[in-house]
Amino acid sequence: MSDGDDPDGPGRLLGSGFFVAPGLAITCSHVVSNRQDDGADSARTRVQLAFGDVRADGVVEWASPGATSRSAQWPLPDLAVIRLTEPVEHACVRLSERPLEPGDTAWGYGFTFEQSELQLWTGTLAYQGGLGDALRVGGDTLPAGATGGPLVDPAAAGVCGVLKSRMNGEGGLAVPLTALRDSEDAQAASLFRELWERHDAYHLNRSVRSVQGTGPAGGGTAGEVRKRVRGPVRSLGSAAIARARLICWAMRARWRCSPCLRPR
């Protein structure tokens, strides 16, 4: 999100985000917050998502409550869900709920300005353990603007969290995606179910099309193919193939999976 007129220009970058299902993106609540009033409710705030040459309007469907003052740390879960208000083609990341163990490697993605140009930042991080309900990550410096971007678990070939904040020195905090499911807010829990259902359907359909295109041995009608690949989408295919697909999408994320957001 940028407060400049041009999201690719030198305006102040507020944060990053990523698509988890068709028409649905996740970022941090503080990224989409209307900070004109302390603790203002961000729900239904209109935003514009910019990825590459594409501009798409969206609305903040749900955002967790904010800080009570400008100087206070934004409370957990610090998550927001954005729904596009117009149909736009885009790729979606894979999600993972695999619990991280201290020492696990993770990858971070987000946007930052470098020499007045919007750039995709990538980093190799190490999971250090928990801090309450948050995930502590270190090993690299999170640049300004990266918050709201995805935290990727390469072992599971999926996004496991959302980068939340930087800490003094290296690393910062991230929020597990399960925070949406575990929220006491009924709308957040409902959105979590919708996200997973649409996420699974998206990747199942991609797998069906992939299998249908492999020839007679792997072909068949859509119904026949679905029976062969039915089951948890997160286990489809070999880990190597899933990881390769994730890397490919992540490298394109600067324009296709991870939108830059700005107020509408």
N, C-alpha and C positions, 0 to 999 in steps of 0.2 A: 504494500500500500504506500502510495506516495502522495504528499500534499501539494505536489507541483502539477501544473496543467499537463505536462508531458511525462507519463510514467517511465519513459526511457531517458528522460532528461535529468538534470542535476537537482531536482526537488528532494526534499527530505524523505527518505525511504522509511516507512513505518514498520514493514514486516513482510513475511512471505506466506505462502499457503500451498495446498496441493489437492488435486482431485482424488477422491476415494471411490466415487461411483458416478455414473452419468448425471451431470447436472448438480452434483454435490461436492463441495470443497470444505476442507477443515483448515483452520488457522487458530491463532490465539485470540482470546477475548480482548486482550489489551490492544491487539493490532487493529481491530475493527471498532474500537471504542470511540464514542463521541466524547472527547475530553473537554468539551466546552463547559460542562458542569461536572463537578467531582462526583464519581460514582454513577454517572448517567447510565441509563439502561440502553444497551446497544441493539436490542432485538428490533427487527424490522428496519434497521439502517440500510439504506441503499448504497451499494458499492459497485465499482466497475473492475472487472478482472481483466488484466492485460497479459497475454502470452504471445510473444512474437508480434505479428501484425494483427492478431485477433483482439477485439475488444468485446466483452460480453457483460451485460448488466446482471446484477445479482442482488439478493436481499439477505440480510443476516437473519436466518431462520431461528437461531437460538444462540445465546451467548451467556456464559456463566457470570454471576455477579462480579462487579469490579471492586477496585480499592475504594476505601472511604475518603481518601484524600490523595492529592497528586504525589505526595512524597512517600506514600505507603507502597509496600510490595504488593503486586497484584495477587490475590489469593488463588489457591488451587480450586478447581482444576484449570482455570484460565484457558478454556476452550470455546470455540465458536464454530457453528456450521453455517455455511453460505449456500443458498440455493439459487441457481441461475434462473432468470426470468425469461430467457429466450433459448431456443435450441442451438447448441454449438457443438461441433465435433471436437472431442479431446480424448486423450488417453487417460487411463486411471491406474494408480499404483496398486500393487498387491498389499494386503494387510496381514499382519501376524500378531497372534496373542501369545507367542512363546515367551515365557518368563526369562528375562536376562539374568545371567549369573555374573558376579563380580569378576572382572578381567575379560569379559566378552568384548569383542570388537564390534563397533557400530559405525555407520556412516551418516554424516550430516549433510543436508543440502539446504540452500537458501540463497537469497539475493542480497547483494550489497553494492554500494557505489565505490568504484575504483577509478580515480582520475576522471571524475565527473561522468563516468559511464556505468550503466547498470550491468553488473556481472553476476554470473552464477558462481556461488561459492560451494565448494565441496570439501569435506574434511573427514579424516579418519579419527574416530573417537574411541575411548575405552570406558566401558560401564564400570563405575566405581562402587556402586551400591545405592541404597535408597536414602531419601531424606524425607521422612513422613511418607506421603503418597507420591512424591516426585522421584525422578531418576537422576542420579548424579553422573555426569559424563565429563571426562577430561581428555587430555592428550592433544588438544588443538584449541586455538582461540576462536570463539564464535564471533564473527564480525557483526557490526551494527546492521540490522535488517534481516538477519537470518532467523530471528524468532518467528514461529509459526510454520517453519519449514519441517520436512519430515526427518525423523530419526529412523534409519534403516537397520534391521537386523540381517546381516548378510548370510548367517547360518540358516535362517528361515526363509530367506529371499522375500522379505516383506517389510513393510513399514510398521514399526512397533510403537512409535510415539511421536510427539510433537515437540520441537525445540521451544522451550519456554523463555529462558532468560540467560544472560551471561553472568559469570561470576568474576570476581577480581582474579586476575591471572588467567590461567587456561581453563577451558571447559565452561560448564554451566548446568542448568537444570532442564529436564524434559518431562513431559507428562505422558503416561501410558494411555493408549486409546481406550483402555477399559474404564478410564475415569468417566467416560460418557455413560457406559452401561451401569456403573456403580453409583451414579449420581442419584440423589434423592428427588431430583426434579423429574417429574413424570414425562415431560416433553423431551428431555434429554435422553431418557431411557428409550422412548419410542423412536427418536431419531437414530439412536444407535442400532436398533433392530432394522430400521429401514436402510441404513447405510450398509449393513452387512448383507441384507437380502439383495439389494441392488448391486453391490460389489460382487457377490458370488454369481449372480445371474450374468453380469458383464463378462467375467472371466470364464464362466462355463460356456457361454456363447462363443467366445474367442477360441476356446479349446475345441468345441464342436466344429467350427469352421476349419480349424487347423487339421483335425483328424479327417474331415471330409475331403480335404485337399491332398491327402497322402496317397490316393490311388485306390484300386479295387480292394486291396487287403485291408485298408483302414477306412474305406468309405462306407456308404450306406445312407439311408435316409436320416434326417435330423433326429427322429425318434430313436432309431437304432443306435446312432452314435451317442446320444445322450445316455442311453442305458449303459454303454461301455465306459463312459467317463463320469457317470453319476457318482456323487460322494463329495466329501469335503474338497472344495476347490483348492484349498491351500496344499493338498497333497497330490494334485494332478501333475503328471510328468515327473521326470527325474529332477533331483535337486540342482544338478548342473544346468539343465535347460531352464529351470525356473530362475536360477541366479543370472544366467545370461540374458534372459528376457528383462529381468529387473534392471540390470546394468544398462541395457539398451534404452529402456524407458527413462531411466534416471538421467542419462546423458542428454536425452531430448527434453528433460523436465523443464529446462529453462524456458521453453516455449509451449510445451504440450501438457505436462503434468503439474508443474508448479507455477501458478499464476502470480503475477505481481498485482497487488490490489491498490485501489485508490478510492477515496470517498466519491460518491456520486453527487 
